[in-house]
Structure formats: structure tokens, C-alpha cells
Amino acid sequence: MDKVKLYDTTLRDGMQGHGMSLSAAEKVRVVHALDRLGVQFIEAGFPSSNPKEAELFELLAEEKLGQALICGFGMTRRRGIEAAEDEGLRTLAETFAPVITLVGKTWSLHLEKVTKVSPEENLAMITESIEFLVAAGKRVIYDAEHFFDAWREDAGYSLECLKAAAAAGAENLSLCDTNGSSLPDQVASATREVKAAFGDSIELGCHVHNDAECGVANSLAAVNEGVRLVQGTMNGYGERCGNANLVSILPALQLKKGYDVVTEDQLAQLSTTSHFLAELLNVPLNPDQAYVGRNAFAHKGGMHVAGIAADSRTFEHLEPALVGNTTSVLPSELSGKATILQRAESIDLEMDDKTAREAIEVLKEREHDGYHYEAAEASFDLLLRS
């Protein structure tokens, strides 16, 4: 079974989302939750960017984790100076984090408009920065920023950037859809060509955003073409429309595509971990979120409830317990006999078919009169007992 590793960037990319904020101590709690879930790499951020992140790295240096590796994040050296003289790179070299993720420019648009350096100087910035960190004993993941946009404009130069990173000692080349502009077929095509160019000489990763609502689909498409490190955030948190949602990617990879990602016991903590993050951030979790949302396995239509009563596979795409969720049945005017009987059984109330059919009629009349039992389980139970 092929192994696919998860790289969580909730504590950096996720915090760029609107309204997202955690203290350093709260971020430590997140790290432990992700470690328990089985996430292999946890990006703690850029230690020299602000006092909170500096404190976080000091705290994490004293923490014991089960298996996750802490990653520092930074950029290639600034133009016109040596890597050893770049303050940001020196901070990364000195941090306790064994892995450093270094983002570098790949798109000529950014060279012209943002960094204002030549393509040759950009390649030197990539090479020298990675070499400096490797010499300091760090494992380096290279984030090829805006890779897919760049690939569509100038595949040759984009590949040069990747080759420079690989030659300098990066252990992983992560292809980034930083604007979230790409579609699955575009991601698949570009990743396939990169994989063909490198073969098995280096591991590929992906880091995609969700601006076109394709973050999860693009990540899965990249894995299909050889990516073995998937970056994303819990619940898809992140700037603009968010990042690829690891909460959906993890079960899709493991339960639907058969990859070895985490243990079964760890996967069963997915819902708990997802809800924990939402509560800590004081951001309501989308009840319709796939796999872990309150409504992910909720059934309201009478035919659907009858179906799952006979065999849950009729209307559930997987067993909810595998991801730590549960099936729920919602009473309403759409209910059938199965809804009544299932709820009666759950509250130890004996009920025959005739009584169940009578209860359905009462329920429908009450709903027509304006009562709403879907979110009022106690009231529904009283109706059944009466």
C-alpha cells in the first residue's frame, strides 16, 4: 500500500483567514491534536515574523510529540545579499525545527512585479538559500509558489526552478496553486509532466488553494499523478476562499483510494479534531461539511431513512464511525414509518406498525400547523410517547 503524508499548515496559512486568531498556547494545543490525528508534518510558521510565532517556537521546542515533525517556514534570500547574511534564513537555520519549508518564486509575473529580479538571480536565490539550510542540518521542502500559473505560461522556466531546488538539496518539491486558479485536469497534466521529468529521484508534494472550489479535487488529482505529500489546513481554513481541506482529503485518500495515511484509530478521531479546531477558533463548523459535519450523515426523507434501516450503504457513502461521526435521522413532514420506528427503538419505546403509522400522521399535521421537530428531539420523543 502506497504511503501518502499529510502536511498541515493551519497554524500559518489557516491563520490568514478572516477572523482567525490563536494564542501561542492555543497553537500548542492544536499541534498536539494534529499529532494525535497522525499528521506527519505540522508547519508552525515563520519564527521571526512576529512575537507570537517566536513564542510558539520557544514553547514547541520543549514539547514531546508522538510522531509529527515541526516545520519552520520562510522565503528564499533577499536579492542582492548572501544567504548567510539574510536574517530570516539565519533564524530558520537556528530554530529547533528539523524541517524548513522554503517558498520561492516560479512565475515570471512575480519576478517582474514583486521581487524585481532576473530569472537568473531568482535561480541563484533558490539554490543558495536551500544550500545554506541544508548545510545547517535542515531537511528542506521547496514550495514552488504559483507553480501551476507559471507552468501554463512558461513550463521550461518553472522546471528550471524545480531542478535548481532539487540540485541544492531539497527533499521534496511541492507544486503550489497559490491563486487557487487551476482545475483538476490542469493540475493532473502539469504534475504528470513534472513526475516524468524527475522520475523517482525526488518526492513531489502539492499545496493548493480553494478559490475555484477545487482544492480537494486538485489535491487528489495531484496524488493520482505521483504526489506523495499533501499540504492543506484543517476544515479548509485560509486566506480568501481557504486552502485544500485536509479533513476531506484524509478520508478520501485512505478510505476511497486505499493509500496508507494514518492508522484506523487515528482516522476515527477526525470528527473530534475538526470540531475541536472550530471551537478553539470560535468559528462555527459548517454543519454540511463532508465527513465530519453534523449533517454529513443526517437523513430526513422517509425513503432514505427506510434505505439506511435496511442497509446503510444505500444512502451513506461510508460508515460514519470510520471518521468518528454518527448517523442521525431528522423527523419532519417528509418522514416515513422507518423514522418513527428507529427513534422509538432508540428511546426503548415499543411500537407496532399501526401505531407508527398513526404517529406519522400526527407528526405531519403538527408540522403543517407550524411545529418543527427536526431540532427538538425531546419534543419529538414526547409526541411518540403520547
Stockholm file with secondary structure:
# STOCKHOLM 1.0

chainA/1-386         MDKVKLYDTTLRDGMQGHGMSLSAAEKVRVVHALDRLGVQFIEAGFPSSNPKEAELFELLAEEKLGQALICGFGMTRRRGIEAAEDEGLRTLAETFAPVITLVGKTWSLHLEKVTKVSPEENLAMITESIEFLVAAGKRVIYDAEHFFDAWREDAGYSLECLKAAAAAGAENLSLCDTNGSSLPDQVASATREVKAAFGDSIELGCHVHNDAECGVANSLAAVNEGVRLVQGTMNGYGERCGNANLVSILPALQLKKGYDVVTEDQLAQLSTTSHFLAELLNVPLNPDQAYVGRNAFAHKGGMHVAGIAADSRTFEHLEPALVGNTTSVLPSELSGKATILQRAESIDLEMDDKTAREAIEVLKEREHDGYHYEAAEASFDLLLRS
#=GR chainA/1-386 SS CCBCEEEECTTTTGGGSTTCCCCHHHHHHHHHHHHHHTCSEEEEECTTSCHHHHHHHHHHTTCCCSSCEEEEEEECCCTTSCGGGCHHHHHHHHSSCSEEEEEEECCHHHIIIIICCCHHHHHHHHHHHHHHHHHTTCEEEEEEETHHHHHHHHHHHHHHHHHHHHHHTCSEEEEEETTCCCCHHHHHHHHHHHHHHHTTSSEEEEEEBCTTSCHHHHHHHHHHTTCCEEEEBGGGCCSTTCBCBHHHHHHIIIIISCCBCSCHHHHTTHHHHHHHHHHHHTCCCCTTCTTTSTTTTEECSHHHHHHHHHCGGGTCSSCGGGGTCCCEECCSTTCCHHHHHHHHHHTTCCCCHHHHHHHHHHHHHHHHTTCCCTTCHHHHHHHHHC
#=GC SS_cons         CCBCEEEECTTTTGGGSTTCCCCHHHHHHHHHHHHHHTCSEEEEECTTSCHHHHHHHHHHTTCCCSSCEEEEEEECCCTTSCGGGCHHHHHHHHSSCSEEEEEEECCHHHIIIIICCCHHHHHHHHHHHHHHHHHTTCEEEEEEETHHHHHHHHHHHHHHHHHHHHHHTCSEEEEEETTCCCCHHHHHHHHHHHHHHHTTSSEEEEEEBCTTSCHHHHHHHHHHTTCCEEEEBGGGCCSTTCBCBHHHHHHIIIIISCCBCSCHHHHTTHHHHHHHHHHHHTCCCCTTCTTTSTTTTEECSHHHHHHHHHCGGGTCSSCGGGGTCCCEECCSTTCCHHHHHHHHHHTTCCCCHHHHHHHHHHHHHHHHTTCCCTTCHHHHHHHHHC
//
